Amino acid sequence: MQVQSLVVIGAGPLPELAMRRGAASLADGLALPLSTLPVGASPDAALLSLASEAPCLLRLSGDPGRLGPDGQSWLDALGAWRLPTLLLGAPLADGSIPGVVPAFLALCESRRVPVLGLAQLGGSWSPHQRRQDGLPWCGWLGESQDPNTSAAREALITLLKQRHNRFSSASATEALTHQP
């Protein structure tokens, strides 16, 4: 089974530094090299190049839902290429999740992006609140170095590996059953 690259995008506007740190932490935990592309790059050309390389964690910098000059967005390309994707969403100061996060998830689903789930970037983690959100949360990437942050990161990495492997296995099986 060939493991595919994993794409990380922000579910709405997120600070660049927080995205960079979160993606680096994920790449380290998943033992994947980190690659970053601006959303201004041509999606199909970039993904074609990526397909010939070893799997990586690809972080898209910018708004992947924005249409490019060719009328295609990165979300359209991620759906067409069936690349597993993790969404990062940041909570508001009161711990609630802004409406842009579920809206962005719905946009991804409408573009057939294979979303592995959402990870909360920063803030404090409240499993009870996240269950009430009704969204496919995988876990939390905290910004501090306390033991809870480390344990939460490890739990997120473990779940992400499981979902990524399951997706890669399903994709390999699908490819075998669709061969002429």
N, C-alpha and C positions, 0 to 999 in steps of 0.2 A: 504494500500500500504506500503510495507516494503522499507525503504530507504536503498540503498546499500552504502558500503564504497566508498570513493572517493580516487583515487590514484593520487599522484603528482610526476612527474618525470621531470628531466632536459632534454631539447631538445638540447643535446650537452653538453660538459663539462661546469659546473658552479661551482663557489667557494662553498665549503661545508657550510661555515658560512652563506653566502647569501641564499642558499637553505634552511638551517635550519630556519633562521629568516622568510623567505617568507612563508614556510609551517606553522610555528607557528602562523603567522598573519592570514593565511587562516583558520586554525583550530579554532582559537579564533572567527573569524567572522562568521564561519559556525556553531559554537557551537558543534564541534565534537572533541573527544579526538584525539590527535596526536600520531601516532605510526610510528616508523622508522625501516626499515629493510635494511640491506646491500644486494646488488645484488648477493653476494656470497651465500645467503641462498637459499635453494631449493624452487623454486616458487610454485609448487603444494602443498607441505607440508605446507608452510606458508599461502597460500590462503585457503586451507582446514581449517586450524586453524582459520583464520580470518572470514570465513563464519559462524562459530559457535558463534562469539562474536557480541557485539553491533557494529553498524556502526562507522567507524572512518575515519580520514584522514590519509592515509598511504603514507608516503614519502619514496621513494626508493632512497637509497644512492649509487651512482655509476652509471655505464653504463648499463641500462636495455636492451640494444640491444646486449650485449656481450653474446655469447653462453656459457652455463655452461658445466660441465663435462658430463652431460646426453644429450648434443646436443640441449637443449632447452634454449631459452632466456626468460627473464622476459616479454618481449613484446609478445612472443608466448603465454605465460601463461595468460597475461592480456586479450589478444584477445580470447583465449579459454574460460576463465571464464567470459568474457563480463563485465569487471569491468570498470566503467566510469573513465576516466583519463584526468587530466589537465596537459598540457605541460608548463613548464616555460622556457622562452628564454631570454637571455641577449643581449642588443644592443652593438654595437661597440662604440668606443669613439665618432665617428661622428654621432651617432644616428641611423645608418643603422643596419639592422638585418643580421647577418652572414648567409651564405648559409647552414650551418649545421642545422639551425632551420627548413626551409622548407624541407630539406632532411630527417630530423628526423620525421617530420610529415608524409611524404610519406612512410617512413619505418613503422610507426605505422599503417597507413592505409593498407599497404600490409599485415600486421599481424592481421588485423581485430580488432585492439584495438579501442574501442569506445571512441574517443577523444571528450571531451566536448568543447575544444578550447585551445587557448594559452593565457598565461598571460606574459606580459613583466616584467622581474625582474630587477629593478634598472634602471639607466639612466634617461633621461627625456622623457616624454610621448608626442608623436606627433601623434594625431589621423589621420592627413593628411598622414603622412608617413606610418602609419600602414595600412590605407586603400589601399595605393599604393602597399603594400606587397602582397595583395590578400590572406592573411592567415586568419583563423578564430579566430581573436583576441577577447578576452573577456574583457581585460583591463590591468591595470598597478598596480604593487606593487612597489611603490617607497621606498626609504630607509630613507628619511628624515621625519621630523615631521611637515612640513608645512601644511597648510590647504588643498592645492591641493592634497597632497599625501593622506590625510585622506578621502577626498571626492572621490578620484579615487578608493581607497580601498573599500569603501562602495558600489560604483557602481559595482565594480568587484564582490564583495560578492553577491549582489542582482542578478546579471546576472547568476552567478555560481549556486546559489540556484535554480533559474528558470530552468536552463538546467539540473541540477542534478535531480530535481523533475520530469521533463518531461521524462528524461531517465528512472528513476525508475518506473514511471507510464507505459511507453511503455514496459518495461521488465516484469512487472507484468501482463499486458494484454497478452503479447506474451506467458508467462508461462501458463496462463489459457487456451488459445486457442490451446496449444499443449499437453494438458493432454489427456490420453486415455479415 
